[in-house]
Amino acid sequence: MAKWQPLGEIGQIAAKPSDSPFKMTTHREYDTIRRVDHLDEAREGMSRICIIGAGYVGLVTGVCFADLGHNVICLDVDEAKIENLKRGIPPIYEPGLEEMLNRNLQAGRLRFTTSYPEALADAEFAFIAVGTPSGVDGEADLRYVRAVVEAIADTVDHPICIVNKSTVPVGTGDWVADVIRKRRAGRDLEFAVVSNPEFLREGSAINDFMNPDRIVLGSLDREAANQVAQLYLSLRCPIMITDLRTAEMIKYASNAFLATRISFINEIANICEELGADVQEVAAGMGYDKRIGRAFLDAGLGWGGSCFPKDVKALAHMAVLHGTHPQLLQAVMDINRNQRRRVVMRLRKELGTLNDRTIGILGLSFKPNTDDLREAPALEVIHLLQVEGAIIRAYDPAAMKEAARILHNVTLCETPYQVAEGADALVLCTEWNEFKSLDFERIKRAMRTPLIMDGRNLWDPKRLRALGFTYLGVGRGTG
Ligand SMILES: NC(=O)c1ccc[n+]([C@@H]2O[C@H](COP(=O)([O-])OP(=O)(O)OC[C@H]3O[C@@H](n4cnc5c(N)ncnc54)[C@H](O)[C@@H]3O)[C@@H](O)[C@H]2O)c1
């Protein structure tokens, strides 16, 4: 591993390009941009990996690396979480995770701790997987990353490769190196920084980790990037090695592009609604075109979750800070906010008023197969409805525990049928499989007014209308 050559001072990622301390030219001097389909010198045996932050990304990464035969220790500052994990109880709902967690705990390849010295004692790789939430101006808040990097600098005295899996602003890899250099204050440490952005999706995280479309690695230290590539070799997927900043940007650009596709089809859906076209068919017709494809063209209540909202915001923030005007990103965010408002507007139009009307919400998590409520569209819809005086009943197949913690004045129900009791309207916010084949006759009998707002275009409008419902979809003609 090459010794780190410092590039600039701490904490100046936000600086304008003209006064940036980081010399972008250094990146170009490295001949690192290439695609790796296999490495000539495959590393023998398992590696010692420390994962810092045992949340959605860290835990899935740790469990999967252990399953690939590596020796993994996961560290988190949340003691309760670590205690449960030691007993094989995952803190999140993620298909397949619990079984894989227990299998690798029993095999002795996976351990959990809250102690940095224990976690880093003989680690060859330290993966950072802590949160990078939105700061007050939309920037990515790096306080957790900084805490981890400082802890590494204070704890480690052997060569180590620091791999950043958290989604961080472009330039953070350089900053991480600077934080370490400053913190060590002359005490030598042989280390390298590699960016390894994560693309897994909640709800299919294990499968996404094990069958990735690609692995992206960025570093100024080619040898270090090669070593990280070795960890993934058995997945037999394309591995792209590039420079640090490019790798960091690939993550933001990917998320912003996917969010853009969703906002695009939502804008088309709103136009369809006025003109009497069906956006589902439009998306299908567009999707046959190989240049376009069908993925991420589902009209609905818009994107949410722990990544898209904060990442699009952070990218726009980076752009403004560096003197460019991110007009497309702003429009993408505006359209998304508007999708939630449209639901409320359409319900108000149907019901005359929302004051004292009972609205049932089906699905709370930001997407199916997860219990994650972060930035879930349902939460915003509930808030907007409550502002207008609506009474809310809700149900979600997985997120009820967290919902009970964060939702106020909402009656949480045990089944979709309970939600329908006395409701003036039902709003589908998350397209869980469980909602696909409901007994709509039973639902209609339970409701006060048979009004359905299908926020995910899950149901057949003809069938529901035939049963006597007023059906509102997203972009499904004027009917
Ligand atoms: N969730 C996703 O689907 C997803 C996908 C791709 C990338 N990412 C990115 O990965 C990063 C992590 O996201 P997440 O959803 O896993 O977050 P998370 O909030 O689920 O988990 C973060 C974990 O880090 C722990 N932590 C905080 N400070 C710590 C410290 N100093 N030392 C050790 N542990 C600490 C927290 O207790 C928490 O358990 C973010 O940057 C996110 O943008 C997330």
The ligand as an ORCA input file, in Angstrom:
! r2SCAN-3c Opt
* xyz 0 1
  N     -29.989      2.580      2.879
  C     -29.703      2.402      1.604
  O     -30.484      1.813      0.843
  C     -28.420      2.908      1.038
  C     -28.029      2.500     -0.254
  C     -26.820      2.971     -0.777
  C     -26.038      3.850     -0.027
  N     -26.456      4.247      1.215
  C     -25.590      5.160      1.969
  O     -24.918      4.394      2.973
  C     -24.747      5.183      4.152
  C     -25.374      4.462      5.335
  O     -26.769      4.391      5.118
  P     -27.708      3.447      5.987
  O     -29.055      3.529      5.387
  O     -27.055      2.136      6.162
  O     -27.679      4.241      7.387
  P     -28.283      3.760      8.780
  O     -28.742      5.001      9.456
  O     -29.224      2.630      8.602
  O     -27.007      3.185      9.555
  C     -25.945      3.972     10.005
  C     -25.377      3.295     11.248
  O     -24.175      3.967     11.621
  C     -24.110      3.981     13.035
  N     -23.148      4.999     13.466
  C     -23.298      6.344     13.514
  N     -22.175      6.924     13.955
  C     -21.276      5.935     14.180
  C     -19.933      5.901     14.626
  N     -19.266      7.022     14.929
  N     -19.303      4.702     14.753
  C     -19.973      3.559     14.443
  N     -21.252      3.529     14.010
  C     -21.894      4.704     13.884
  C     -25.537      4.234     13.467
  O     -25.761      3.868     14.820
  C     -26.311      3.367     12.455
  O     -26.524      2.064     12.974
  C     -25.356      6.542      3.839
  O     -24.362      7.415      3.393
  C     -26.330      6.245      2.717
  O     -26.564      7.340      1.891
  C     -27.610      3.794      1.758
*
